[in-house]
Amino acid sequence: MMKFEDTKTAYSLKTDNELFRAYLLFKMFSNHFLVRLGSKLALFVIHLGLPLEHLFKKTVFLQFCAGDAEEDSIAVVNSLSNLNVSSYMHFASEGQKTEQGMDDSLDRVLETLTISKQNNALPFAVFKSTALGPVDLFEKKTSGIALNEEETRAWDRAIKRINRCCEFAKKEQVRLLIDAEESWLQKAIDEIALDLMRKFNVTAEPFIFNTVQMYRKDRLEYLENLINTAEKENFQIGIKLVRGAYIEKENKRADEKNYPSPICISKEATDQNFNAGLILILKNLKQCELFLGSHSEDSTARVIQWMKENKLPNNHSRIWFSQLYGMADHISFNLAAAGYQVIKYVPYGPIKEVIPYLIRRAEENTAVQGQTPRELSLIKKELARRKKVKAD
Ligand SMILES: Cc1cc2nc3c(=O)[nH]c(=O)nc-3n(C[C@H](O)[C@H](O)[C@H](O)COP(=O)(O)OP(=O)(O)OC[C@H]3O[C@@H](n4cnc5c(N)ncnc54)[C@H](O)[C@@H]3O)c2cc1C
């Protein structure tokens, strides 16, 4: 089993100072109190425009974001590419509420696609559906509530924006991922994704990838149905498989509104569901392309094992391993060194806009069963290795 222990390979892009900064950050993330305090402070500082913005920029921003604008991020993309790691870029601004904001989000996706088509290191782009249409309409559509005339017009504009992204992506030959969101919005997103796959995935390779969150109890059935439909109707499926990012929100809402939580009962149940989803996709590689969005060493190792047992080459064109920029470098760079297709999610944007994304990263790393202890122990190991090399 691959161990991902080679820290020299994992951190070869990081200077000693950058590595030490990462160590301090993850150390801070392991403290709930500091993360809560830091998150509140970040929002406060940004809101008031205080000069402390510089502090966030030099620390958490540098760890998880590539820069303020696309052009700044290209340097990061190119350095990853030198180590055989591809990227997909995303303007990480969230929660657009106005029509103007949604038009701006569309422009951002189109700009990213334009940059991606000129760079082989950027084979994918991504969009979040609720950045292109009103959240409340995704909720109404998901619950089967009919839209009034004005809402219908707003919904049509959202669908137009999404189609515009896909048409442009297809023209520029850049594949598009659709992010997964909360369960009370997701059915509408799944229906759009299905329409898009029917329209754009009728070529030899899928262009549109929907995201499937395996922490949801019903997702294995969703995957089985999708594969059956695609087989019958003869289109290809792209799947970004993840565990799911909104567990607390999901359980809280289910509790408040008194319906059974859609989320698996335990981490173990999520893992079982996730692994079953993995194997289902791998067994159907003729119909599906797998984009594994995970920092789990166990899940990654399972895919590698399956590839070995089934004699698939490491660089199989239908299997991608993806991690977030600034996290799980030990997985990304060790996989890339062994010839697997690896792609990092590279967010960018002005610090004010990306703060919610950064807070989510900090909170995720604070979770009890999170990956921070592993990140910390590997960074420590590498710092010690470098110290020894210098001493010898
Ligand atoms: C490239 C990439 C793209 C992503 N895109 C999306 C996206 O579009 N939408 C989205 O929602 N998320 C997305 N994520 C985040 C992802 O869903 C996970 O939150 C994150 O990756 C942690 O899961 P893991 O597989 O890396 O690792 P692990 O540490 O093995 O798993 C942690 C996950 O397990 C689940 N879990 C933890 N405790 C419990 C419990 N008690 N009961 C049930 N389940 C539990 C949760 O989903 C938690 O996030 C993405 C992640 C990556 C790397």
The ligand as an ORCA input file, in Angstrom:
! r2SCAN-3c Opt
* xyz 0 1
  C     -10.816     18.702     -4.836
  C     -11.952     18.772     -3.867
  C     -13.184     19.247     -4.275
  C     -14.259     19.321     -3.369
  N     -15.490     19.745     -3.796
  C     -16.541     19.707     -2.939
  C     -17.866     20.033     -3.369
  O     -18.077     20.403     -4.529
  N     -18.884     19.955     -2.469
  C     -18.684     19.525     -1.181
  O     -19.645     19.420     -0.414
  N     -17.437     19.231     -0.743
  C     -16.367     19.315     -1.582
  N     -15.114     18.985     -1.121
  C     -14.886     18.760      0.343
  C     -15.140     17.315      0.714
  O     -16.513     17.049      0.592
  C     -14.724     16.982      2.166
  O     -15.360     17.859      3.054
  C     -13.255     17.054      2.452
  O     -12.487     16.695      1.338
  C     -12.921     16.110      3.622
  O     -13.155     14.761      3.245
  P     -11.984     13.744      2.833
  O     -12.495     12.700      1.917
  O     -10.873     14.558      2.292
  O     -11.406     13.144      4.182
  P     -11.856     12.496      5.539
  O     -11.097     13.248      6.575
  O     -11.629     11.013      5.474
  O     -13.393     12.736      5.750
  C     -13.948     13.831      6.384
  C     -15.385     13.852      5.902
  O     -16.100     12.695      6.376
  C     -17.471     13.041      6.633
  N     -17.747     12.843      8.075
  C     -16.975     13.266      9.118
  N     -17.561     12.954     10.310
  C     -18.736     12.331     10.004
  C     -19.806     11.799     10.793
  N     -19.761     11.828     12.141
  N     -20.865     11.238     10.156
  C     -20.918     11.194      8.802
  N     -19.930     11.682      7.995
  C     -18.857     12.246      8.582
  C     -17.621     14.525      6.241
  O     -18.042     14.550      4.901
  C     -16.200     15.057      6.379
  O     -15.980     16.181      5.580
  C     -14.052     18.911     -2.016
  C     -12.808     18.418     -1.620
  C     -11.755     18.355     -2.513
  C     -10.445     17.807     -2.048
*
